[in-house]
């Protein structure tokens, strides 16, 4: 039987946000159940952990992007190619 992944956010209950997922295709569902079991978790516990990891990665990526922009803006026009290459060579030598 083929199942679809559908997500639905329910109103907060007891201060908690609830997300309902249909299980999706059988092979994906089975892989998630097996991964949960290997980690000693229920499927719900495993999915919660994975969603937390996705959220953290997303926040880190946003922070990294902001840092890159700020750094690029701060050094724009002030650093030549030779300075960059020298810094790279110096870093490689360490």
N, C-alpha and C positions, 0 to 999 in steps of 0.2 A: 504494500500500500504506500503510495506517495503522499507525504504530508508537507505542507507549506510552513515556512517560518513566517509567522505574523506576530507582531509585537503590539501590545496594548498597555498603556499606562493607566492604572486605576487611581481613583482619588486616594489621598493619604488616609491611612487608618492608624490610629495610635502613633501618629508622628512618623510613620514609615511609608515610603513610596513603594507601591507594588507594581511590578511589570509582569504581564502574562505573556508567555510565548507558546505558540503551537510548536510541536516538536520538530517539524520539518521532515525532509526526506529520511527514509529508514536508515540509510548508511550513515548519514550525519548524526542522527539521533543515537544510533548504536555506538559511534565513535565517541560521542560525548558521554554516554553512560559508561563506556569502558574507561575513558580517561578519569571520570569521577571515581570509579571503583579503584583504579590504580593509585589514586591519591587519598583513598579512604574517606571519600566524601559522597554525600548524596548528589544527585544530579542538580538539585536546586543549589546546594552549597557550592558545587563546582562552578555553575554558571555565575553565581554571585561573585566568586573569586575572579573569574575571567573578566566579568564586567568591570570590576574594580581595577584590574590591570589595564584594561583598555582606557579607562578614564585617566589613570595615572600617566600612561603613555601620551595621551592626547594633551594633557596639561604640560608635560615635559616638552613635547614637540612645539607647542605654542610658546613656551618660555624660551626654548632654543631659537626659534624663529625671531622672536623679539630681540634677543641678545645679538643675533647675527645682524639684524637691521641696525640696531643701535651702534654696534661696532663699525659696521660698514659706513654709516653716516658720519661717525666720529673721525674716521681716517680717510674719508673720501677726498681724493686729490692730494693727500699729504704723504702717501707712501708709494714709492716707485716700485716697479717690477723687480729691479735689482735688489731692493731692500727685502722684498718678500722672498725672493729666491735665496738670499743670504740667510734669512731666518729659517727657512726650510732646511737648508743645508746644515745649519748649526744644530737644529733639532734632530736631524738624522744622525749626526755625529755623536750625540749623547747616548 
